[in-house]
Amino acid sequence: MNNNTIELEKVIDLEKVKATAEKYYRDGDFYCSEAIVKVIRDEFRVDISDEVIAMASGFPVGMGGSGCTCGAVAGGIMALGLFFGRSEAKDAKVSKAMELSKELHDFFKGKNKSICCRVLTKGMTLGEKEHMDQCVFFTGQVAEQTAKIICRELNIDTK
């Protein structure tokens, strides 16, 4: 882990991670990327300020509404960076962060056929029920998979 400290539970409840991220989005508390960063930070007890959640605020609706990369995927990649990213110049652990980010990307693309928000939401109206339901689902899906990857890599038990 970077210069941040973590205080881990003995077991991470993957269903709780998923449900909490979905609730944040469904209730309008946070958008996809923010919800994922927040739930990962909180469930893994990463000792880092709320500013990390704020850093995720530009990614929803495909990078600030541009319709590009799904914000949920971006949030998941940010969360992986909390654990496996580098903060020192030329630190080789960037390779691990990139490997795990690609894994999350490939997982999402394999399940949903695209990571492009514009493609994923084609024919939907922003904020309507169909759009909301899908984005809530993606948020939970990515939060759960991100937590699985972190747990696997850090040898943390899950339930």
C-alpha positions in Angstrom: 0.0 0.0 0.0 1.2 3.6 -0.6 2.0 5.9 2.3 -1.6 5.4 3.6 -2.4 2.9 6.3 -5.1 0.4 6.3 -6.8 -1.3 9.2 -8.4 -4.5 7.9 -11.3 -6.5 9.2 -10.6 -10.2 9.2 -13.2 -10.7 6.4 -14.5 -8.4 3.7 -18.2 -8.9 3.0 -18.4 -8.6 -0.8 -22.2 -8.4 -0.9 -22.1 -5.5 1.6 -19.5 -3.7 -0.6 -21.8 -4.2 -3.6 -25.0 -3.2 -1.8 -23.5 -0.2 -0.2 -22.1 1.1 -3.5 -25.5 0.6 -5.2 -27.3 2.3 -2.3 -25.0 5.4 -2.6 -25.8 5.7 -6.3 -29.5 4.8 -6.0 -30.1 7.3 -3.2 -28.3 10.1 -5.0 -25.6 10.4 -2.4 -22.7 9.7 -4.8 -22.3 8.9 -8.5 -20.7 5.7 -9.7 -17.0 6.5 -9.4 -17.4 8.3 -6.1 -19.5 5.5 -4.6 -16.9 2.9 -5.5 -14.0 4.9 -4.1 -15.9 5.7 -0.9 -17.1 2.1 -0.2 -13.6 0.6 -0.9 -12.0 3.3 1.3 -14.5 2.7 4.1 -14.8 -1.1 4.0 -11.0 -1.6 3.8 -10.5 1.2 6.4 -8.0 3.1 4.4 -6.7 6.0 6.4 -7.0 8.7 3.8 -9.1 11.8 3.7 -12.4 12.4 1.9 -10.6 14.3 -0.8 -10.0 10.9 -2.5 -13.7 10.7 -3.0 -13.7 14.3 -4.4 -11.0 13.2 -6.8 -13.5 10.7 -8.3 -16.2 13.4 -8.9 -15.2 14.1 -12.5 -15.6 10.6 -13.9 -19.4 10.0 -13.9 -21.4 9.8 -17.1 -18.3 8.8 -19.1 -15.8 11.3 -17.9 -17.7 14.4 -16.8 -20.7 13.7 -19.1 -18.7 13.2 -22.3 -19.9 9.6 -22.7 -16.4 8.1 -22.8 -15.1 5.5 -20.3 -17.7 4.3 -17.8 -17.2 6.2 -14.5 -17.7 3.0 -12.5 -14.7 1.5 -14.2 -12.7 4.7 -13.6 -13.7 4.6 -9.9 -12.7 1.0 -9.6 -9.3 1.8 -11.1 -8.8 4.7 -8.7 -9.6 2.4 -5.8 -7.1 -0.2 -7.0 -4.6 2.6 -7.2 -5.1 3.3 -3.5 -3.7 -0.1 -2.8 -1.3 -0.9 -5.6 -0.4 2.5 -7.2 2.9 4.3 -6.8 3.6 7.7 -5.2 7.4 7.6 -5.7 9.0 8.4 -9.0 10.0 5.4 -11.1 8.5 2.9 -8.5 8.1 -0.4 -10.3 4.8 -1.2 -8.5 3.1 0.9 -11.2 3.2 -2.3 -13.2 1.0 -4.1 -10.7 -1.5 -1.2 -10.7 -1.7 -1.3 -14.4 -2.0 -5.1 -14.5 -4.9 -5.0 -12.1 -6.6 -2.1 -13.8 -6.5 -4.0 -17.1 -8.0 -7.0 -15.3 -10.9 -4.9 -14.0 -11.3 -3.3 -17.5 -11.4 -6.7 -19.2 -13.8 -8.1 -16.6 -16.3 -5.2 -17.1 -16.0 -5.3 -20.9 -16.4 -9.1 -20.9 -19.6 -8.8 -18.8 -21.1 -5.7 -20.5 -19.6 -5.8 -24.1 -18.2 -2.2 -23.8 -16.7 0.3 -21.3 -17.9 3.3 -23.3 -20.7 5.1 -21.5 -22.2 6.3 -24.7 -22.5 2.7 -26.0 -23.7 1.3 -22.6 -26.5 3.9 -22.4 -27.5 4.1 -26.1 -31.2 4.8 -26.4 -31.5 5.7 -22.7 -32.4 9.1 -21.2 -30.0 10.3 -18.6 -31.6 10.0 -15.2 -34.6 7.9 -16.3 -35.3 4.6 -14.5 -33.7 2.4 -17.2 -30.5 4.5 -17.1 -30.5 4.7 -13.3 -31.1 0.9 -12.8 -28.3 0.1 -15.2 -25.8 2.5 -13.6 -26.7 1.3 -10.1 -26.0 -2.3 -11.4 -22.7 -1.3 -12.9 -21.7 0.5 -9.7 -22.3 -2.6 -7.6 -20.7 -4.9 -10.1 -17.5 -2.9 -10.3 -17.3 -2.3 -6.5 -17.7 -6.0 -5.8 -15.1 -7.0 -8.4 -12.7 -4.3 -7.2 -13.0 -5.6 -3.7 -12.4 -9.2 -4.9 -9.2 -8.2 -6.7 -7.9 -6.3 -3.6 -8.8 -9.2 -1.3 -7.1 -11.7 -3.6 -4.0 -9.7 -4.0 -3.7 -8.9 -0.2 -4.8 -12.4 0.9 -7.9 -11.1 2.7 -10.7 -13.5 3.4 -14.1 -12.7 1.9 -17.7 -13.8 2.5 
